[in-house]
Amino acid sequence: MFLSHRERHRTERVGWLRATVLGANDGIVSTASLVLGVAAAHATHSNVLVAGVAGLVAGAMSMAAGEYVSVHSQADTEEADLALERTELKSDNQGERRELTAIYVDRGLDPGLAKQVADQLMAHDAIGAHARDELGISDTLSARPIRAALASAGSFAVGAAMPLLTATLVPETALIPVVSGTSLVFLALLGGLAARVGGARITVGALRVTLWGALAMGLTAGVGVLFGTM
């Protein structure tokens, strides 16, 4: 009797981690940049908040739609490949066995053992074996459009709420420095957290997210200043 030893690897987090981090990062950067750009154009405090709320709603919906379409395209491609593989298994089963055997030989098994492995796996779950080892499709990494869309929209809204809440609480005179400063802190925390969950260096993750965010906010504020003086 074999005891199951279940290990949890970071690749299992790739799908939701990517969508969540991307959504939260975009929420902070785009909303903070929008708030700073409008504020730099000498808009009133209420106009800045209206722009921020509009940016939050539009951005969350855009993220959800974009992620859904993108991941659904991946899911459609995977399903088409699986359908083709099912057809080939019915029309040329022996050829598919040889193909799977060759894959295992390329990975280091001797031909006899590779044939045994291929035969046993195909007897157990032929389409699953070919999906995993020929096409690279697995349950862990397969496309899940709805989950990705919800994760992106929700994380964008959470990220966008941070600079928007800051803009709501601070007076108009301190809006630009406070929103920019706190947003950079939020980005650093997000980058560090994402790096920690993904197993990367926390400092590097925080730094790269913060630098890109600072560039985006600086450019948008510059556009606001330019148009505010016209």
C-alpha positions as CSV (number, residue, x, y, z in Angstrom):
1,M,0.0,0.0,0.0
2,F,1.4,3.4,-1.0
3,L,0.8,6.5,1.1
4,S,0.0,9.6,-0.7
5,H,2.3,12.5,-0.1
6,R,0.8,15.7,-1.3
7,E,3.2,18.6,-2.0
8,R,1.9,22.1,-2.7
9,H,4.0,23.8,-5.3
10,R,4.0,27.5,-6.3
11,T,3.0,26.6,-9.9
12,E,-0.4,25.8,-8.5
13,R,-0.8,29.5,-7.7
14,V,0.2,30.8,-11.1
15,G,-3.3,31.4,-12.5
16,W,-4.9,33.3,-9.7
17,L,-1.7,34.9,-8.6
18,R,-1.0,36.4,-12.0
19,A,-4.6,37.7,-12.3
20,T,-4.8,39.1,-8.8
21,V,-1.4,40.9,-8.8
22,L,-2.0,42.3,-12.3
23,G,-5.4,43.6,-11.3
24,A,-4.3,45.1,-8.0
25,N,-1.3,46.7,-9.6
26,D,-3.3,48.2,-12.4
27,G,-5.9,49.4,-9.9
28,I,-3.4,51.3,-7.8
29,V,-1.4,52.7,-10.7
30,S,-4.2,53.7,-13.0
31,T,-6.4,55.2,-10.3
32,A,-3.6,57.0,-8.6
33,S,-2.3,58.3,-11.9
34,L,-5.8,59.5,-12.9
35,V,-6.3,61.2,-9.5
36,L,-2.9,62.9,-9.7
37,G,-3.4,63.9,-13.4
38,V,-6.8,65.5,-12.7
39,A,-5.6,67.2,-9.5
40,A,-2.5,68.6,-11.3
41,A,-4.9,70.2,-13.8
42,H,-6.3,72.2,-10.9
43,A,-9.7,70.4,-10.8
44,T,-11.8,70.6,-7.6
45,H,-11.6,68.0,-5.0
46,S,-15.1,66.6,-5.9
47,N,-14.1,66.4,-9.6
48,V,-11.0,64.5,-8.6
49,L,-13.1,62.0,-6.7
50,V,-15.7,61.6,-9.5
51,A,-12.8,60.9,-11.9
52,G,-11.4,58.3,-9.5
53,V,-14.7,56.5,-9.0
54,A,-15.3,56.4,-12.7
55,G,-11.8,55.1,-13.2
56,L,-12.4,52.3,-10.6
57,V,-15.6,51.1,-12.2
58,A,-14.4,51.4,-15.8
59,G,-11.0,49.7,-15.0
60,A,-12.6,46.8,-13.1
61,M,-15.0,46.1,-15.9
62,S,-12.2,46.4,-18.5
63,M,-9.9,44.1,-16.5
64,A,-12.7,41.5,-16.2
65,A,-13.6,41.6,-19.9
66,G,-10.0,41.5,-21.1
67,E,-9.0,38.7,-18.8
68,Y,-12.1,36.7,-19.6
69,V,-11.6,37.1,-23.4
70,S,-7.9,36.3,-23.1
71,V,-8.2,33.2,-20.9
72,H,-11.3,32.0,-22.8
73,S,-9.2,32.1,-26.0
74,Q,-6.7,29.9,-24.3
75,A,-9.4,27.6,-23.1
76,D,-10.8,27.3,-26.6
77,T,-7.4,26.4,-28.0
78,E,-6.9,23.8,-25.3
79,E,-10.3,22.3,-26.0
80,A,-9.7,22.2,-29.7
81,D,-6.3,20.4,-29.1
82,L,-8.0,17.9,-26.9
83,A,-10.8,17.2,-29.4
84,L,-8.1,16.6,-32.1
85,E,-6.3,14.3,-29.7
86,R,-9.5,12.3,-29.0
87,T,-10.0,11.9,-32.8
88,E,-6.4,10.7,-33.2
89,L,-6.7,8.2,-30.4
90,K,-9.7,6.6,-32.1
91,S,-8.3,6.6,-35.6
92,D,-4.7,5.7,-34.8
93,N,-4.4,4.4,-31.3
94,Q,-1.1,2.5,-31.9
95,G,0.4,5.6,-33.5
96,E,-0.5,7.6,-30.4
97,R,1.1,4.9,-28.2
98,R,4.3,5.2,-30.2
99,E,4.2,9.0,-29.9
100,L,3.8,8.9,-26.1
101,T,6.5,6.3,-25.9
102,A,8.9,8.6,-27.9
103,I,8.1,11.4,-25.5
104,Y,9.1,9.3,-22.5
105,V,12.3,8.1,-24.3
106,D,13.2,11.8,-24.9
107,R,12.8,12.4,-21.2
108,G,15.3,9.7,-20.3
109,L,13.5,6.4,-20.0
110,D,14.8,3.4,-21.9
111,P,12.5,2.3,-24.8
112,G,11.2,-0.8,-23.0
113,L,10.2,1.0,-19.8
114,A,8.9,4.0,-21.8
115,K,6.6,1.6,-23.7
116,Q,5.3,0.1,-20.5
117,V,4.7,3.5,-19.0
118,A,2.8,4.7,-22.1
119,D,0.7,1.5,-22.2
120,Q,-0.3,1.7,-18.6
121,L,-1.1,5.4,-18.6
122,M,-3.2,5.0,-21.8
123,A,-5.0,2.1,-20.3
124,H,-5.8,4.2,-17.2
125,D,-6.6,7.6,-18.9
126,A,-5.4,7.9,-22.5
127,I,-6.6,11.5,-23.2
128,G,-5.3,12.6,-19.8
129,A,-1.8,11.2,-20.5
130,H,-1.6,12.9,-23.9
131,A,-3.0,16.1,-22.6
132,R,-0.5,16.3,-19.9
133,D,2.7,14.9,-21.6
134,E,2.1,15.8,-25.2
135,L,0.1,19.0,-25.0
136,G,1.2,20.3,-21.6
137,I,-2.4,20.7,-20.4
138,S,-3.1,19.9,-16.7
139,D,-5.8,20.6,-14.2
140,T,-3.4,22.9,-12.3
141,L,-2.5,25.1,-15.3
142,S,-5.6,24.8,-17.4
143,A,-7.4,28.0,-18.4
144,R,-10.3,29.1,-16.1
145,P,-11.9,32.2,-17.7
146,I,-14.5,33.1,-15.1
147,R,-12.1,32.7,-12.2
148,A,-9.5,34.8,-13.9
149,A,-12.1,37.5,-14.7
150,L,-13.5,37.7,-11.2
151,A,-10.0,37.7,-9.7
152,S,-8.9,40.6,-12.0
153,A,-12.0,42.7,-11.4
154,G,-12.0,42.2,-7.7
155,S,-8.3,42.8,-7.2
156,F,-8.5,45.9,-9.5
157,A,-11.3,47.3,-7.4
158,V,-9.4,46.7,-4.2
159,G,-6.2,48.2,-5.6
160,A,-8.1,51.3,-7.0
161,A,-9.9,51.8,-3.7
162,M,-6.6,52.5,-1.9
163,P,-5.6,55.8,-3.6
164,L,-9.2,56.7,-4.0
165,L,-9.8,56.4,-0.2
166,T,-6.7,58.4,0.4
167,A,-7.9,61.1,-1.9
168,T,-11.2,61.2,-0.1
169,L,-9.6,61.6,3.4
170,V,-6.9,64.2,2.7
171,P,-7.5,67.9,2.0
172,E,-7.2,69.2,-1.5
173,T,-3.9,71.1,-0.8
174,A,-2.2,67.9,0.3
175,L,-3.8,65.6,-2.2
176,I,-0.9,65.2,-4.8
177,P,2.0,64.5,-2.3
178,V,-0.1,62.2,-0.1
179,V,-1.7,60.2,-2.8
180,S,1.5,59.7,-4.7
181,G,3.4,58.8,-1.6
182,T,0.9,56.3,-0.2
183,S,0.3,54.8,-3.6
184,L,4.0,54.0,-3.9
185,V,3.9,52.4,-0.5
186,F,0.9,50.3,-1.6
187,L,2.8,49.3,-4.7
188,A,5.9,48.3,-2.8
189,L,3.8,46.2,-0.4
190,L,2.0,44.5,-3.3
191,G,5.2,43.8,-5.2
192,G,6.8,42.4,-2.1
193,L,3.8,40.2,-1.2
194,A,3.5,38.9,-4.8
195,A,7.2,38.0,-4.7
196,R,6.9,36.3,-1.4
197,V,4.0,34.2,-2.5
198,G,5.7,33.4,-5.8
199,G,9.0,32.5,-4.1
200,A,11.0,35.4,-5.6
201,R,13.1,38.0,-3.9
202,I,10.9,40.4,-2.0
203,T,13.1,43.5,-2.5
204,V,13.3,43.0,-6.3
205,G,9.6,42.4,-6.6
206,A,8.8,45.5,-4.6
207,L,11.3,47.7,-6.4
208,R,10.2,46.9,-10.0
209,V,6.5,47.4,-9.2
210,T,7.3,50.7,-7.4
211,L,9.5,52.1,-10.2
212,W,6.9,51.5,-12.9
213,G,4.2,52.9,-10.8
214,A,6.2,56.1,-10.1
215,L,6.9,56.5,-13.8
216,A,3.2,56.2,-14.7
217,M,2.1,58.6,-12.0
218,G,4.8,61.1,-12.9
219,L,3.9,61.1,-16.6
220,T,0.2,61.4,-15.9
221,A,0.7,64.3,-13.4
222,G,2.9,66.0,-16.0
223,V,0.1,65.8,-18.6
224,G,-2.3,67.3,-16.0
225,V,0.0,70.1,-15.3
226,L,0.5,70.7,-19.1
227,F,-3.2,70.9,-19.8
228,G,-4.0,72.7,-16.6
229,T,-2.0,75.7,-17.8
230,M,-3.5,75.9,-21.2
